[in-house]
Amino acid sequence: MNVLGVYTPNVQFIYVLPRWEGSTVNGRVLRDAINKRNGLKVPQGFYYLYDAGYTNGEGFLAPYRE
């Protein structure tokens, strides 16, 4: 099962999407979370940091790869 979890620096979960079974691309799970009616929202002027399995996008920032 694939689970998307978003948490604060204090390790308090603010969003969880435990829905995807099997082998699914990271971007598809994130896209689903963003497009849901009450889905994941990024406050204006802020970014969510995530792993290198994703690409940079509005409100989302992946680490720099050398």
C-alpha positions in Angstrom: 0.0 0.0 0.0 1.3 3.5 -0.9 0.6 6.2 1.6 1.2 10.0 1.1 1.8 11.7 4.4 2.5 15.4 5.0 3.8 16.5 8.3 5.1 19.6 10.1 8.7 20.1 11.4 7.2 19.0 14.8 6.2 15.7 13.2 2.4 16.4 13.4 0.6 14.9 10.4 -1.5 17.5 8.5 -2.5 15.3 5.5 -2.6 11.6 4.9 -3.8 9.7 1.7 -3.6 5.9 2.3 -5.3 4.8 -0.9 -3.0 3.5 -3.5 -2.3 -0.3 -3.7 0.6 -1.9 -5.6 3.2 -0.2 -7.7 2.2 3.4 -8.4 4.3 6.3 -9.6 4.9 9.0 -6.9 3.7 11.8 -9.1 0.3 10.1 -9.6 -0.4 9.8 -5.9 0.6 13.5 -5.3 -1.6 14.6 -8.3 -4.5 12.7 -6.9 -4.0 14.4 -3.4 -3.9 17.9 -5.0 -6.9 17.4 -7.3 -9.3 16.0 -4.6 -12.1 18.3 -3.5 -10.7 18.7 0.0 -7.2 17.7 -1.0 -3.7 18.8 -0.2 -3.3 22.6 -0.4 0.0 24.5 -0.2 -0.4 27.9 1.6 0.6 30.8 -0.6 4.2 31.8 -0.2 5.2 28.4 1.2 6.7 25.2 -0.2 6.5 21.5 0.8 9.8 19.7 0.6 9.7 16.2 -0.7 12.1 13.4 -1.9 13.8 13.2 -5.2 11.1 10.8 -6.6 9.1 13.9 -7.5 9.7 16.8 -9.8 9.6 20.5 -8.8 6.3 22.2 -9.2 4.3 25.1 -7.8 4.5 24.9 -4.0 6.7 21.7 -4.1 10.5 21.6 -4.0 12.7 18.5 -4.4 16.3 18.4 -3.3 19.0 19.3 -5.7 20.8 16.4 -7.4 24.4 16.7 -8.5 
